[in-house]
Amino acid sequence: MAVLNILRYPDPRLHRVARPVESFDDRLRALVSDLAETMYQAPGVGLAATQVDVHERVIVIDVSDARDQLQVFVNPQIIESSDDRKVYEEGCLSVPGIYEEVERPDRVKVRACDASGATFEIDADGLLAVCLQHEIDHLDGRVFVQYLSRLKQGRIRAKMLKVEREPA
């Protein structure tokens, strides 16, 4: 297992669309393990492979209080979403220190595979629904900042570029 480098917004690689996983092999299981270790160490509640510059449709999520209920989604697709929407404050490991309110469907149904290739569906609401939508957005080359006004996007971009230029 390894902790991977997380890309930071506005890195253009965050906008690449991830390709579907075709081989459910040891390499995929190693990627899942590395994603989980990276997410837990960051610490975060979700991480998409795109965020570590691996452009494959893989996400890991753990919204449990004890941080012991890792969920793996390979080739996830939102197949249903509720008409009712809710506003949640979102943050992102690729946009550290920034938290903004984003409106999304309150409930989603997602179809995905596990790391072995078995297909499953999950109905999600609350934090899990937000997290699934947020991470699937990453796989589609979208960062939550893009849901904000142009003014806020510009401010966040400027702040992230300034932090990047500052010496460590």
Phi, psi and omega in degrees: 000150181214147172273125184264158177283127179267125177295147179246138174301137011261035180309125183297339179294339177291348182257008176281139178277130182283147179267153179297148175281133179247332182247120178262083190231189181297326178298318178294316180297324176293319178298315179301316179298316179293320177299316180297313180299318180296315181298312182295322183287333189302313347270148177217177179252352178201154178205133176257147180303326178305324183292343177247023175065031171244112190264063176233152187279079180223131173225153173235144182217142169212102181260009181286150178297322183279352181059044183226024181229063181298132175241135182243133180231114178251132183055047182290145176223135172279118183256344174209147172216148183287154174286328180286139185241157179220152178260128177232148173278123181245149171229176184205138178295339177273352178227063188299139176082359181251128178227126182219155179278133179229136178264130181217165172304141183288328182226145176221155169245129183239136172251134181206180172244156171272182184293346178266351179101000179285131181278142176213164174234149179221136172264129184228146172221177178060218184301321181296319179297317179298313183298316178300313180296318180298312183288322176295324173305316178303318180295334178267009177080024184241137178248144186305334179303330182292347176276351185268169178297158178302322179299310180296320178302315180297317179296317180294316179302312180299316181296316182294320178294323178295316179298321181297325182281338183289141178294148183289000000 
